[in-house]
Amino acid sequence: MNKQEKVQDIVKTLQGLYPNPPIPLDHKDPFTLLVAVALSAQCTDERVNKITPLLFAKADNPYDMAKLTVEEIREIIKPCGLSPMKSKGIYGMSNIIIDKFGGEVPQNFKDLESLPAVGHKTASVVMSQAFGFPAFPVDTHIHRLMYRWGLTNGKNVEQTEKDAKRLFDEKDWNDLHLQIIYFGREYCPAQRHDPNECPICSKHGRKTLFIEKKSTKKKKTK
């Protein structure tokens, strides 16, 4: 099986398992998605979805968010972690969206990435999930799986994004990045992962995965 056939088989597997992947972060518009993604840094989507209703009950738009103090935002979002940085970021982005963009979340990478607490990955999520623009957000989970499947060299997420965009059809990007996330949670976790039982690693996993598995088994039998 050559590289292209391998990629096609991986895509077929993912699309078969998750034909219509839902957006994991609850939101109602681009602004609430932007805030939710900012909160998700080093925090689970599940926890973010428990906290955002509390925050959005007070402010679900940049105008109301800008009326809150940084400390008020911080108190609500504390369970998401990194609250000092995230609260300043959310307050700052709300004011900039009002002052510079007329209260609307900008629909391009340059302006999104100019906002506090918004890096390339966050901008990619918003462009993809809020505006339907073809993008391939790469987090540590997608980075890990792409490396396990031999689709990237694993040096950094920037390189993994380039490799993903090169290997996958653009029309599939928006679904694929979600499909890979869901697949990682269900079949290909970071810990306690058996490549022999994984629907993709069992066929396309790096050889080192199976060497590591054998070595772990040997240690347990000693």
N, C-alpha and C positions, 0 to 999 in steps of 0.2 A: 504493500500500500504506500503510494507516494504522499508527499506533504499535502497536496490539494485534496486528495481522496480522504486523508485523515481529517482535515478541516471540515470537509463536507459531512463526514460521519459524525463528528462532534456536534455540528450544527443540527443535524437531523435528530440526534439523541436529545439535545436540549429542547428543540422545538416540539418533540414528541411528548416530553415530560411536562413542559410549561408552555403550552400553545398561546396563552394570553396572560403573560406575567403581570400581576398587579403592581402598582407603585407602592413600595413598602411603607413610606412615610405618609401619614394622613395629612391632607391639606385641602384647601378649597380654591386656591389661586396661586399665581407665581410668588407673591410675597410670603404667604404662609409656607409654601414649599421652601423658599429660600431660607427662612428662619429655621425650619425643621432640619434642613440639611446642615446648616451651621451648628445646630445643637447636636447633630449626630457624630461629630468628631470624637473619637475615642469613647463612644457611647452606643448602646444597642438601639436599634430601631424601635424595639418594644418599649424601652424606657422613654424614648423621645415621644412616642405616641401617647404615653400616659401623662407627660408633662405639658405638651403643646395645648391641650384643651384648657388647662389652667391659665396658661399665658394668653391664649387667644380670646379667652373670656373677657380679659381686660383690654387686649389690643390685638386685633387681627388685621391691622392695616398700618402703614408707616406713620400716618398722622397720629393715631392713638398711641402707637409705640413710642413716638418721640415725646409724648406728654408724660410718660413714665420716667422715673429716674433710673440710672444705672443700677442703683442698689435695689430698687423694687423689682427690676427684671432679674437681677442676680438671685434674690430670695426665692423666686418662683422656679428658676431653672437649676438650682443647686444640685438636685439629684442626677443631672446629666453630666456633672463633672466639668472641670475647667471653667467654672462659672464666672470668675473675675474677667477672664479674657472674652468669653462668649457674650456676657452682658454688655460689655463695652462695644463689642463688635455689632451686636444687634441694634443697640442704641445709635451707634455711629452710622450704620448702613441706612437706618430709617431716616435720619436727618438728611443724608446725602441724596437718597431717593426722592425726598421732598424738594430739596433745594436745587438739585441739578437735573432731575429727570421728571419733574412734574408729578411726583407721587406714583409713578409707574416703574416697575422693575424693568431695567433695560434688557433688550433682546439681542445682545451681542456680547461676545467674550471679553472684548477690551473693556467695556464699561462695567460689566459684572465683576471682572477681576480687579477693578479699581476700588471696589467697595471693601470696607473693613471686614475681616473674618471670611472673605471669599477668595479661595484659591482656585486653581484651574479645575480641580476635581469637582468642587461645589458648583462652579460655573457650568461645567459640563452636564451635571445632573439637572440643573435648572433649564439649560438650553434644550436638553433632551426631553425631560419629563413635563416641563411646563409649556414649552413652545414647540415641541415636536421637531426640533432641529437635529439632524444626524450628528450624534456625538457618542463617544465611548468612554464614559467615566471609569477610571481604574482605581479601585481601592486596594488595600492590602490583600483582601480575600481573592479578588479577581487576579491580582498579581501572582498569588500563590498557586492558583489553579492553572493559569496559563503556563507557569513554569513546570508544574507537575506534568502537564500534557506535552511538554517539549515545544511549545509555541513561542517561547521567548527565552532569552538567556538569563533572566532573573536579576539583572543588574539593578534596575530601578523601575518605578511605576511609569516614568516618562517613556522609557524604552518599550515597556509592555504595551502602553497605549499605541505607540507607533506600529508595533508588530500586529496588534489586534486590528487596527485600521487597514493594514496592508493585507492581512489574511482573510478577513471577513468582508462580505458584501456590505456596502454602505446602507442599503435598505434594511439590513438585519441588525445594525448596531444598537438601536434603541431598545429592542427586545433582548438582544443577546447579553448585554451587560447585566440586565435584571435576571435573565435565565441562569447565568453563571453564578450570580449571588445566591439564588435559591438552591441551585444544585450543590453549591459548597456547603450550605447549611444542612441539607438533607443527606447527601451522599459522600461529600468530600471535605470533612472538617479538618481543621488544623491538627487536632489531637485525636488519638484513638482512631486513626484512619486505616482501613485495610484495603490496599490497592486491588487485591484479588476480588473483593466484593463490590468495588466501585464500578458502575456501568461504563465510565469513560477510562479511568486509570487502568482497569483490567485489560483494556485493548490498546490504549495509547499512552500509558504512563511511562515516565522515564525509568530506565533500568535501575537507577539508584533507589527508587521507591521500593522495589522488591528486594534489593540487597539489604536495605535498612530493616525491612519487615522480617527477613530471615535472621538477621543479627539480633533483633529484639526477641524473637522466639527462642534463640539459643540461650540468651541471657536468662530467660524465664525458666528454662528447663534445668539450669545448673543448680 
